[in-house]
Amino acid sequence: MAYYYQTFILFLILTLTHQERNITHQAIRNGNQNNEKYVAILSFTAFILYGIISNTLMAIVLFRRRRDNHYSREFMIIAWQLIICDFMLLFPHIFFVLPETILRANDNSYAHETKYINRIFATFGAFAVYCILHFSFLLTLNRFVAQILRKYYVIFESTKLLSFLIAFVWLAISVVTLVDFHFCIRTFDAWKISWTTNCTKLNEAGKLWWSMRYLWSLFIPNAMFIMYIAIFCSIRHKRHFTTTDNDHYQ
C-alpha cells in the first residue's frame, strides 16, 4: 500500500512540476509578447508623431515660401501631392494599426469580424505607399529636367501637361491597387505585428502582372538614385565652371 501511495505522490509531483513548467513557459512567452507589443506601440506612436510633425512643417514651409516665389509652381504642386500621400499613409496606422496592436494583440476573438476592415485599411496603406513612390519619382524627374534637360522643362511649366501627369499618376496607382486587391489579400497581423500579403489567387496572368509590378517598384528607386547622382554632378560641374570663370576674370 505504501508503494502505491509513493507512486501516486510521484505522479502528482511530476504532473505539478510539468504544469508549473508549462505555466512558466507560458508566462515567459506572454511576457515576451507583451514586451514586443509595447515596443511596437511606442515605435508606431513615435513614427506617427514624426510623420505628422515633419509633414506639417513641410506644408508650412511651402505655404510661406509661396509668397516669396522661392520655389517654382510645379515643384510646389508635386510636393503638395507628396505631403497629401504622407498623411494618407498615416491614416491606417492611426485609425487601425495602433488600436489593433493595443486591443487585439492578445485576443483574436474579433479577427473574423474585422477582417474586411483590416483588408481595406491594408490596401489603402499600400495605395499610399505607391503614391509616395511615384510622386517622389515625378519630383525627382522634375529636378532632373530642370537641371540637365532644361529645354524639355516646358512639360512641367505647362499647366495642362502638369495636371495631366498628376491625374495620370493618381489614376494609374488606383488601377494598380484595384488589381492588387483582386489578386492579393493584404492584412495587418496584430499577433505578429506585421503586414501580410497572400497572393494564392494568382493565375498565370496574375503572376505576370505581379512580376511586372515588382520590377517596376524596383526600377523607380534605382532610377531616382541615378538621376540624383547626375543632378549632383551637374551642380558640381556648374559651380566649378563658375569658379574657374571668376578666377579667370580676376
VENNOR-V457117 format. One record per backbone hydrogen bond with DSSP energy under -0.5 kcal/mol. NH is the residue of the N-H (numbers start at 1). CO is the residue of the C=O. E is the energy in kcal/mol with one decimal. If there is no record, write none. Layout:
[[NH:CO:E] [NH:CO:E]]
This chain:
[[5:1:-2.2] [6:2:-2.5] [7:3:-2.5] [8:4:-2.8] [9:5:-2.9] [10:6:-2.3] [11:7:-2.4] [12:8:-2.2] [13:9:-2.7] [14:10:-2.6] [15:11:-2.6] [16:12:-2.8] [17:13:-2.7] [18:14:-2.7] [19:15:-2.7] [20:16:-2.9] [21:17:-2.4] [22:18:-2.4] [23:19:-2.8] [24:20:-2.6] [25:21:-2.8] [26:22:-2.9] [27:23:-2.7] [28:24:-2.7] [29:25:-2.8] [30:26:-2.9] [31:27:-2.7] [32:28:-2.7] [33:29:-2.5] [34:30:-2.6] [35:31:-2.4] [36:32:-2.6] [37:33:-2.5] [38:34:-2.6] [39:35:-2.5] [40:36:-2.6] [41:37:-2.7] [42:38:-2.5] [43:39:-2.5] [44:40:-3.1] [45:41:-2.6] [46:42:-2.5] [47:43:-2.7] [48:44:-2.5] [49:45:-2.5] [50:46:-2.5] [51:47:-2.6] [52:48:-2.6] [53:49:-2.7] [54:50:-2.7] [55:51:-2.1] [56:52:-2.0] [57:53:-2.4] [58:54:-2.2] [59:55:-2.3] [60:56:-2.3] [61:57:-2.5] [62:58:-2.5] [63:59:-2.3] [64:60:-2.5] [65:61:-2.7] [66:62:-1.1] [67:64:-0.9] [68:64:-0.6] [69:65:-0.8] [70:65:-1.6] [76:72:-2.0] [77:73:-2.1] [78:74:-2.0] [79:75:-2.4] [80:76:-2.3] [81:77:-1.4] [82:78:-1.7] [83:79:-2.2] [84:80:-2.4] [85:81:-2.3] [86:82:-2.4] [87:83:-2.1] [88:84:-2.1] [89:85:-2.1] [90:86:-1.4] [91:87:-1.2] [92:88:-0.8] [93:89:-0.7] [94:90:-2.5] [95:91:-2.4] [96:92:-1.5] [97:92:-2.5] [98:93:-2.4] [100:96:-2.9] [101:97:-2.6] [102:98:-2.0] [103:99:-2.8] [104:100:-2.3] [105:101:-0.6] [107:104:-1.0] [111:108:-1.5] [114:110:-1.5] [115:112:-0.9] [118:114:-2.8] [119:115:-2.4] [120:116:-2.3] [121:117:-2.5] [122:118:-2.4] [123:119:-2.5] [124:120:-2.4] [125:121:-2.3] [126:122:-2.0] [127:123:-2.4] [128:124:-2.1] [129:125:-2.0] [130:126:-2.4] [131:127:-2.1] [132:128:-2.4] [133:129:-2.4] [134:130:-2.4] [135:131:-2.7] [136:132:-1.9] [137:133:-1.6] [138:134:-2.3] [139:135:-2.3] [140:136:-2.3] [141:137:-2.6] [142:138:-2.1] [143:139:-2.0] [144:140:-2.4] [145:141:-2.6] [146:142:-2.2] [147:143:-1.8] [148:144:-2.7] [149:144:-1.0] [150:148:-0.6] [152:149:-1.8] [153:150:-1.7] [155:152:-1.7] [156:153:-1.0] [157:153:-1.9] [158:154:-1.9] [162:158:-2.4] [163:159:-2.3] [164:160:-2.3] [165:161:-2.5] [166:162:-2.4] [167:163:-2.5] [168:164:-2.7] [169:165:-2.2] [170:166:-2.2] [171:167:-2.5] [172:168:-3.0] [173:169:-2.3] [174:170:-1.8] [175:171:-2.2] [176:172:-2.5] [177:173:-2.5] [178:174:-2.1] [179:175:-2.4] [180:176:-2.5] [181:177:-2.5] [182:178:-1.6] [183:179:-2.1] [184:180:-3.2] [185:198:-2.8] [186:184:-0.6] [187:196:-2.2] [189:187:-0.6] [189:194:-3.0] [190:188:-0.9] [193:189:-1.6] [194:189:-1.5] [196:187:-3.0] [198:185:-2.3] [199:197:-0.5] [201:183:-0.7] [202:199:-1.4] [207:203:-2.7] [208:204:-2.1] [209:205:-2.4] [210:206:-2.7] [211:207:-2.3] [212:208:-2.4] [213:209:-2.5] [214:210:-2.3] [215:211:-2.6] [216:212:-2.3] [217:213:-2.1] [218:214:-1.5] [219:215:-2.1] [220:216:-2.0] [221:217:-0.8] [222:218:-1.2] [223:219:-2.8] [224:220:-2.4] [225:221:-2.2] [226:222:-2.1] [227:223:-2.4] [228:224:-2.4] [229:225:-1.9] [230:226:-2.3] [231:227:-2.4] [232:228:-2.7] [233:229:-2.4] [234:230:-2.3] [235:231:-2.5] [236:232:-2.4] [237:233:-2.4] [238:234:-2.4] [239:235:-2.3] [240:236:-2.4] [241:237:-2.5] [242:238:-2.4] [243:239:-2.5] [244:240:-2.2] [245:241:-2.1] [246:242:-2.2] [247:243:-2.2] [248:244:-2.0] [249:245:-2.3] [250:246:-1.9]]
